[in-house]
């Protein structure tokens, strides 16, 4: 289960990262590091929701409503995916009081 403080954090995509949708998948390109990856449908949906407005909890709830996935599994998947993006500096936590302009 996502801890309450982390569940209410709002992840946001890094501005420098380019993304292009192909059907249900998204290709992510970081021109700074030359990192390129294609996300599957679920990863692409999480990426779309990293707008600085959705909390981790809201992203998890959205995935549960859109896909046949148990909440506990969705929580682990969302947390793991978002943390990996943050480690690569492809996403960050939205600052408290800031609002996304995307």
N, C-alpha and C positions, 0 to 999 in steps of 0.2 A: 504494500500500500504506500502511496506517495505521502510523505509527511505533510501535515497541514501547511506549514510555512512554504514549503516548496510547491505544493499543489496550487497555491495562490500566486506564484511567480508568473510573469508574462514574458515568454520568450519572443524574440524578434529576429528576423533574418538580417544578416550583415548587408549593408548597402552595396558593398563592392562586388558581391556575388551575382553573377548572371544566371538566370534560369530560363529554360525554354521547355514548353509543354509539348509532348508528343503523345497523343491519345490520352491514356490514363497515367502516363509516366512523365517525369520531369528530369531534364538533364541540368545538373548544377555545374557551373564553371567558376572557379576562383582564379581570376587572371593574375593575382599576386603570387600564388603558389603553383599555378598550372594544374591544380587539382580538378579532375573532371569525374563525375559519377552520374549514373542514371539511377533514380529512385524508382522503386516499384510503386504500384498504386497506393498502398498504405503510406509509404514514406512520402510520396508526393502530396497526399492529403495532409499529412502532418506539416510538411513544408508550407503549404498554402495557408495553414492556420497560424503560422509563426508571424503574426502581424503586430505583436505588441499589445493587442487588445484581448486575445484569448489567454486565459490561464492554463497551466498544465491540466488542471482538473476539467476545465471546459473542453480542451482538446480531447482528453480521454473520453468524456461523455459523448462528444460528437462522433468519435470513432465507434463507440459502442452502439450508437443509434444508426450508423451508416453501414456497419459491418457486423457479421455474426462473430462477435468476440466477447469473451468474459471480461468484466471490468478489471479484475486483478491482472489478467494478462495484458490488457490494454494499458494499464498504469505502468507496468514494467517496460513494455515496448516504447511508450511515449517518453518516459524518463530516460531510458537508455539511448534512444535515437537523438533526443534533444541534447543530452549531455555530450554525446559524440560530436554533434555539430558545434557546440560551444567550445569543446576542446580544440577543434580545428579552426576556431574563430569564424565559423560560417554563420553563427547566430550568437546572440547575447541575451542577457536578462534586461528587460525594459526597466529603466530607472523608475523608482517610485515617483508618482505624480506626473510622469511624462506620458504623452499620448502619441500613438503612432499617427503618421500623416499618410500612410499608404492606403 
